[in-house]
Amino acid sequence: MSLHIQDLHATLEDGTEILKGVTLDIPQGEVHAIMGPNGSGKSTLSKVIAGNEGYVVTAGTVTLDGAEIFGMSTDERSRAGIFLAFQYPSEVPGVSNANFIRAALQARLPKGVDIDAVAYYKNLYAKMDLLEMDRKFTARAVNEGFSGGEKKRNEILQMMMLEPKYCILDETDSGLDIDALKIVAKGVNAMRSPERGMLLITHYQRLLDYIKPDHVHVMAEGRIVRSGGPELAHELEKYGYDFLKEAAFA
């Protein structure tokens, strides 16, 4: 069981090619990290998997536990078990956090089955406590007026409540101070499971100090140019991306 990406090519709507043959397998139970310079295609990969309509897939496949996801809507991909934590989470004015998450969970239940309100709030509050979120956030509109760290914690809260099969975190560490990073990492680590795969997209080693990956991949110019264990992230810190890119093509 895995999220499998095979020879994936994708362009912008104007035809500019961004992904140039990405192949990656993320089995359940493993945490993979993708690192790479700006413009290498990391965020594009996450958006293509999630079904962002601003990109055109020109070749390749992505399968979720053997089922092809192209042809599925974004909502269908989410229901099938894919969750994307955005680099820049959107605001949803007029919709409270509690109602937003509850509606997402309700939509996944069979017709005629309703969420138990007491159990729902017990679960929600327990996860908010782990993320050190004030319970007043349940009544606030989704991400409206939130700081960067609060938005990122709210994304992790949504992920923890929805319990997806595969979690894609697009630069979740971006803009976080060290305390917020530790809290977000605590939430992510609480989600690690033999039944769940994770893909972390980041520029920096510091996130991987708190969320230990099983595998690290380097992305450059729209493709994976090198893969290795956690030590690869430390090599990137020491030598930089250009060194490893040149070594991969040598």
N, C-alpha and C positions, 0 to 999 in steps of 0.2 A: 504494500500500500504506500503510495507516494504521490507527490506533486512532481510530475515529470515534464521538463521543457526540452524539446528536441529541435535543434537547428532552427531556432526562431529568428525570423527576419521581420522587421516592422519599420514603417516610415511615418513621418508626419503627413497630414492631409495634402501638403504641397509636394509630396514625393521625396522629401529629404530623408535618406535612410539613417536610422538611429541604431537599430539592432541588426547585427550582421552575422547571425548564426550562433545564437546562444543555446548551449546544451547544458542542462543542470538537472540533477535528480535530488529531491528533498524527501527522503523516507520519513514516515511517522517515527517519532522518537528521537529525531536528530535536529540539532540546531546548526544551520549554515549561516555564514556571514559573507556578504559581498562588500568588498572595499574597492575604491578606485577614485580617480580624479574627477573633477567637475566635467560634465559633458560626456562621460563614458557610456551612459545609457542605463545606469542603475535604477533611477526613478522611473524611466520609461518602461523598464522591464516590469516593475511592480504595477504600473498603470495598465499595461497591456494585459497582464494576468487578471486584473480586476475588471477589465472590460471598458476602460476609458475610450469613448468614441472619437477622441482626437487623434487616434493612431490607427494605421491600416496595417494589418498583418498580411505580409506578402508571401511568406513561406514558413513552414515548420508547424509544430503542434505543441499544445499544452494539454496534458491529461491529468485528471484528478481521480486517483485510485482506478486508473484504466479508462475513465470516461473522458472523451474529448470535450473541452469547455468552450471552444469557439463555436458559436451558434447559440450559446446560452446568453441571456441578458445578464447585466450586472447583478440584479436581484437574484437570479437563479444561481449564479456562481456563489453568491453569499450564502444562500440557503443550502447549497451543496457542501459548504464548509470552508470557504475562503474568506479571510478577514484581512483588510488592509488598514493599517494605522498610518494616517497621512503625515507627511512632513509638515504641512501647514493645515491643521484641522479647520474645517469650516464652521461658521456660526449658523445656528438655526434659531432665529428670533421667534419668540412666542411659543416655543415648545420646551417644556421643562425636561431636565435630564431624566427624572424618574419616568415620565410618560414616554419619552423617546425610547429608552431601553425596554420598557415594558411592551411598547408596541412592536418593537423588533422581535422580542421573544414570543409574543402572542402570534405573530405572523408565521412562526415556525411550527405552531401547534396544529393538530388536525382540526378540521371544521367542527365547531360545537364544543370544543374543549377550551376552558378559560383558565387563566393563570390564577393560582391561589395567592391572593394579595398579601396575606400574612407571611407566607413562605418567601414570596418575592422580596418583600422589604427586609426580611431577616437576612437573606442572601446578599442583597444590595448593600446593606449597612456593614456586613462583615467584610466585604471587599473594599468598601470605602475606608473602613478602619485600617485595613492592611496598607492602603495607599495614602493614609494620613490625610484624607479628605474630610473637610467639615460637612456634616450631614445637611447643612443648609444648601449645599450644592444640588440636592435633589430637586429643589423648587426653582432653581435658576435656569434660564434658557440655555440651551446647549451651546457652550463655549462663548456665549455673549459676555463681553467684558472680562473674560478670563485672561490671566497672564499666560505666557508661553508654557511655563511649567504646569500650570493648572490644566491647560488644554491637553498636554501630553498625558497627564495622569488620567484625564477624563477618557482619552482614547483607550488607555489600558484598562480602565474600568469597564468600558463597553466590551472590550475583548474578553475580559474575565467573565462577564455575565453571559455572553453569547456562546462561549466555549467552542470555538471553531476547530476544525481538523487541522487547518494550515493557517499560520499567522505570518503575515508579511509586514514588517515594521520598517517604514521608509524614513531613515534618519530621525528616529525617535529621540536621539540624544541631542539633536540640533537645538541650540539656544538654552539648554539646561545648565544650571549651576550644579556644583558637585552634590549638594544635598538632594536636589530634585532628581538628579541622575540616579542616585542610590535608591530612591523610593520607586522610581519607574522600573529600575532593574529588579527590585524585590518583587514587584507585581509580575513582571515577565517570567522570572524564575519560578514563581508560584504556579505558572501555567505549564511548565515543562512536564511532559507526560509521554509514556511509551506509545500513546495513541495520537500524539500531536506532533506535526512538523513545524519548524519555524525558519524563517528567512529574515536575517537582520541586514539592513542596508545602512552602511555608515562610512564616513570618511576617516574616522579616528579609532585608534586602539583603545582609548579610554573606556568606551562602552563595553568592550570585550574583556575589560578587567573585572567587570561586574556580572556580565552574562557570558559565561564561558562557551564558545562554540565548539562543535565537534569537527567542523570543517570550515576553512576560510578560502575564498575565491577572490582573485583579482580581476576586475573588469576594466578594459581599456578599448577605446574605439569600437564599441558596440559588440564586444565578444569577451568571453572568459579567456584570459591569457595564461593564468596559472592557478592551480589549486593545491592546497596542502592542509596541514593541521593548524592548531592555534598558534604555533610558533611563526607561521607565515605573517601574521599581523605584526609581530615584533620586528620581523625583517623589513616590513614596509616602513615602520617607524624609523628604523636605522638607515635604510638605503633610499627610501622614496619610491614612487611609482615608476619613474622612468627606468631605473635600474632593473626592476623586475620585469617590466615590459620588454626591454631589450634582451634580457636573459631568456624570456619565454620564446622569443622569435629567433634566438641564436641557433 
